[in-house]
Amino acid sequence: EGESPKADAIIVWHNTKITQEVIHKLENCKAIIRNGTGYDTVDHIAAGAADISFSNVPDYGVDEVADHAIALALNL
């Protein structure tokens, strides 16, 4: 849904599934970046087989989560 077969790279959020079917439609893609800590929404095995690099952002939001946790504790 919403994929662009001509994209050179794509950045996806946690609610976007990049399946094998989507990967096969990506004609020019060289990189898929998951903007978040996990990689469960991207078929990284299919991406590798299609010679598309895959990465995620393993420390995305850690400061914000820590700040929020402290704020919640202080609120108690």
Backbone hydrogen bonds, N-H to C=O, Kabsch-Sander energy under -0.5 kcal/mol:
donor,donor_aa,acceptor,acceptor_aa,energy
7,A,4,S,-1.7
10,I,31,A,-2.0
12,V,33,I,-2.7
16,T,13,W,-1.6
17,K,15,N,-0.6
18,I,16,T,-0.5
18,I,41,T,-3.1
19,T,17,K,-0.7
23,I,19,T,-2.5
24,H,20,Q,-2.1
25,K,21,E,-0.7
25,K,22,V,-1.0
26,L,22,V,-0.7
26,L,23,I,-1.0
27,E,5,P,-1.9
27,E,25,K,-1.0
28,N,5,P,-1.1
30,K,8,D,-3.4
31,A,8,D,-0.8
32,I,53,S,-2.5
33,I,10,I,-2.9
34,R,32,I,-0.5
34,R,55,S,-2.9
35,N,12,V,-3.3
35,N,33,I,-0.8
36,G,34,R,-2.2
42,V,39,Y,-1.1
43,D,18,I,-2.7
44,H,42,V,-1.9
47,A,43,D,-2.1
48,G,44,H,-2.1
49,A,45,I,-2.1
50,A,46,A,-1.5
51,D,48,G,-1.6
52,I,47,A,-3.0
53,S,30,K,-2.3
53,S,51,D,-0.5
55,S,32,I,-2.0
57,V,34,R,-0.9
57,V,36,G,-2.5
60,Y,57,V,-1.9
62,V,59,D,-1.3
65,V,61,G,-2.5
66,A,62,V,-2.2
67,D,63,D,-2.7
68,H,64,E,-2.3
69,A,65,V,-2.4
70,I,66,A,-2.4
71,A,67,D,-2.4
72,L,68,H,-2.4
73,A,69,A,-2.3
74,L,70,I,-2.8
75,N,71,A,-1.8
76,L,72,L,-1.1
76,L,73,A,-0.5
